[in-house]
Amino acid sequence: MTKLVGKLAALMLISVLVTSVGATPAFADWDKTSYPAIQGTIPIADGQDFAELSNITLVDAMSTAEDAVPDSKAIYGKLSVINGFLVYKVVMMDDNRGHNKVLVDAGTGEQLYVSDVVSKDSYKNKRYSDKKYDKKYDKKYDKKMKDYYKDMTPEQIAEKKKQFKEMGDAWKSISLQDRAAMIIHFMQMKMQWDTMSDEAKELKKQEMKEQWKEFLPLSPEEKKQKLEDYVKSLKN
């Protein structure tokens, strides 16, 4: 049971890190981006299982993406089918929390497309002007954040946001290989999480919240070390 809690903590860790680095906009429209008619090397039929068809790893794809956008870090990526071809879709984030996406051919590892950077401010404008944007998702996220901070003083809120930012900075500071390992682990744990009952999920959430109370106040260096230690534990 303890091992399961530790694994599920990784799931929450990624979720918090995504928020910490300001990646929520990138994930809100993850599958809503309009891509050009790219030509890949691995065609995929409708409904075909493509999980094992890639010739490259997530590390390879993230490395290609970082070469394509050298002023940003690859913070998330996964296999997807675009225009009938298998690609890695990689989310990039710069120091100003601007994000963009890179498509990498899953057969050759070559860059196929780099989207324009979406800044934090332009994303806010999009929320209210784009009729296709999922405002229901956005309102749900805003409510979640409001509920999280509702019983805190302004000083406590500022400190909490600082701690979250430090977590995001720690995530971006670990090696590309460690980030990829955590993402893959997260995907595996999410499948396990999805099979649990609502009651079991709620119990685990409470246990993980207690873990976060201990994790958040750590210094930036200690946060980074915790992440690196966790990745090492995955290899044992």
BELPEZI-V83004 format. One line per field, one symbol per residue. phi: phi as a letter, one per 40 degrees, with the letter a starting at -180 (. if undefined). psi: psi as a letter, one per 20 degrees, with the letter a starting at -180 (. if undefined). burial: 1 if it has 24 or more other ideal C-beta (glycine too) atoms within 12 Angstrom, else 0. Layout:
phi->???
psi->???
burial->???
This chain:
phi->.cccccccccccdcdccdcccgcddcccbdbbccbcccbcbbcbcdgccbdbcccbccddcccdccccbccbbcbaaacabbfgbcbcbbcbbcccgcbabbcbcccbgccbabcccbcdccccccdbbccccccccccccccccccccccbcdcccccccccccccccccccccdcccccccccdccccccccccccccccccdccccccccccdcccdcccccccccccccccc
psi->ghhgghghhhghggghhgggjkigghhhkgjipoqrmqoainqpqpipojhjiqirrhggghggghhhmijrqoiqqrpropkjqprpoppqpaijjqqrqppppigijqphqprqporgghgghhhihohiqnhggghgghhghghhihjqrhghgggghggghhgghggiirqghhggghgggggghhhggiiqrhghggghgghhhhhhhhggiqrghhgghgghhghhhhi.
burial->00001011111111111111111111111000101001010101000001000101011111111101100111111111110011111111110011111111111011111110110000100010000000000000000000000000000000010011111111111101011111111110100010000000000100010011001100010011011101100100
